[in-house]
């Protein structure tokens, strides 16, 4: 079978496409014919040895897949050959077949597209955990989403709207602003590229304040970090929740006196650890996402697809922050 492999530390240009032996499922595992593998920010880090987990080389990047079950290992109960599934696998998805523990699978309801489904788990799974479990979201609140045109950001807009909130989207271009508006953002702030000096940071904070309104943002969903975080924190509401999700713009350094002045919380969001520690709660969240999708309240946006031989291009585009929605590698 074909697989994209990381055989040396480096960027997307170091990835190679090779033929390797097909895997066989062990006890409790299933073999999946991969239909699609969605690209996520960790894929840009893991090949450079900058992610929390460092699989031994050679390995395939790609942390979330969709596909159909091709074979069952001994004891892999509850599933049948031909079942349509999605799974988060950490790494290894950029290959034509993968094996995975049956307990880590989620069934894709009939009528939902498998390519779209590959883009659901990490983005919407992260966001539903963030907004519900960490953000205590409630109808009528205001949510400020940074990096709102990427896969996680758009899921933030859609889910916040599904829960009855007003959403302000922060993006870096008019093209991305239009994507946020199509996802039903109520207001959009277009910001520049960092680094920001003191005056620029203050001006961005005022933009956020004007957009969220006098009471401030009940939830700040910070997917980007860096110089964007402090201006967003300055726009938070009394007893608001600042959700720390990721750092493509760098790890933010923020004055803690702001948390005192707003009596607000800064809360970390580590969906992968949550899913591993509390699989039943995570499974309930994923089931809710499928219900919302079938009800037409969310719809994963796959903006571009790439064949396996061009998977490195998808990773490079995401790394350069040029993606709107999700980039997906397909195996056909």
C-alpha positions, 0 to 999 in steps of 0.5 A: 500500500502507499504511505506518506512517510516522515523519515527525517526531521523537517518541513513538508518538503521532507515527506516522501511517498512510498510503498509499504507492507499492508498492516493486519489487525491485532486483537481488539483492532480493526483494519480500515480502508482510509477514505480521507485524512484531514490535516491539522496544525499538529501535523505541521509540528510532529514532522519537525519533532515540535509536538508533544508526541514524537513517534519513531521514524519512519511514521506517517503524519495525519491524526484524523481519518474516515473510512470503512472497516476492511477486517476485524481482529480477534475480539473486535466486537460491535463492528462489521466489515463495511461499517463507515467510521471516523477515528482520531489516531494521533499519527499514521493517517496518511496511508491507504490502510491503518489499524486501530483499536475498535474502542476508538472508532465512531460510527458515521451515520448514513447520509453523511459524506465520509470526506466531510466526516474526516474533518469533524473529530479534531475540530468540532470535538475540540470545540464542543469540549471547549465551549461546553465542558471548559467554557460553560456556554449558555444561550444569550452569551457573546463569544469572541473567536480568534483565528475564526476562518480555520477548521477549529475557528469555523467550528467555534462559530457554528457551535456557538451559534447552535447554542444560541450565542452572539459570535464575533469572529477575528480573522486576518483577511477579507477573504477569511472574513467572508468565510466567517460571515458565511458561517453566521458570525454576527460581527467580524474583526479583521486584524493585522499580522504581528508583532504588534507594538504597544499602540497596535495592541491597544488599538486591536483591543479597542476593535475587539471591545467595540465588536463584542459590546460594552459588557465584553465577551463571555467566552474568548476562544483563542486558537492562535495565541501570540500577540492576539491574546492580550488584546482579546483578554482586555475585551473579556466580560466580568467573570468571562472564560478565556479558553486557551486552545493553540499557539500558531502565532506563538505562546502568549505572555499576558499580564495577570492583573487583567484576570483580577480586574475582570475576575475572569478565568483562563482555562486550558483546553486539551481535547486529546487528553480529555478524550483519553481520560474521559472516553464516555463524555467524549463519545457523548459529545461526538454523538451530539455533533452528529445530531447537530450535523444531521439537524443542519446546525453544523457542516464541516467545511472542506475547502480543498482536497489533495491526493496522497501524493500531494499531502505535503502541499496540504501541510505546507498550506496549513502551516502558512496559515493560508487555509480556510476551513479544513484541508483533506487528503483523499485516497482515491 
